[in-house]
């Protein structure tokens, strides 16, 4: 009892006021903890099993919302890369190979609305997929490919991202990260602490991104085999991308 009296006299303790935990006000601390609990419960309750990969993942939006999101974002993404390419013949080839991959693999059993777009960007060597089935390849990458097998490798990899729902899963993780970052800022009142928390969250998201790429490679190989393409062409694509990153 004597110790507690000395503690109360010599510390900043005030009943109902500041918490002994680094001087954080109790009300602010409880609100932050409530935000963390709410964010975690929402994230964990979004668990679902992917019907193609068989893996459990956390996705906060429904498939129809995912499709709508991709369709809504597609025009803006195309505009960032100079719009759609005017080469009708090349676009037809992209469509033909992309649809062959979908119709002759397990991808045809999914509910995603696949559209394949050739972008006019002749500088950026890239391909990417939006949630729901919108798939893009830049002219710069298209021109570096040597044959249809390699184009199939690029598109199969991007179909893998769609089917594995990587975009939607990353969105859920980013939403969780944002909520946790907000809780840190609320509790500490320190913007610098919030920035540090955000950086940690970005590192987590980047780690999952690398795992997503590996999974898309595996799925891409599967789709290529099912559709009758040579999966070894995907290795050639990786080499082409590596050379482009090194400036060759």
Number of C-alpha atoms within 10 A of each C-alpha: 6 6 8 9 9 10 12 12 11 9 9 14 15 12 9 9 13 17 17 13 10 9 12 17 17 17 14 18 19 15 14 22 17 13 18 20 15 14 19 15 11 15 17 13 12 15 14 14 12 14 12 14 12 10 10 11 19 22 24 22 14 10 16 12 14 22 19 15 17 20 18 12 13 19 12 11 15 20 13 11 19 13 17 19 18 11 12 10 9 15 16 14 15 23 18 13 21 24 19 18 26 21 15 15 17 15 22 15 11 12 13 19 16 19 17 22 22 28 28 21 21 15 11 15 18 17 20 16 25 25 28 27 25 23 23 24 27 25 23 19 23 21 12 15 15 13 11 15 20 24 22 28 29 26 29 29 26 27 31 28 27 27 23 23 22 25 20 25 21 20 17 20 20 17 15 19 23 17 19 24 24 18 25 24 19 20 21 18 13 11 14 11 15 21 14 13 20 19 14 14 19 15 12 14 16 13 11 15 15 11 12 20 16 13 17 22 24 15 23 25 23 18 28 26 16 18 20 13 21 16 22 14 21 24 14 16 21 15 12 18 17 12 11 16 10 7 7 8
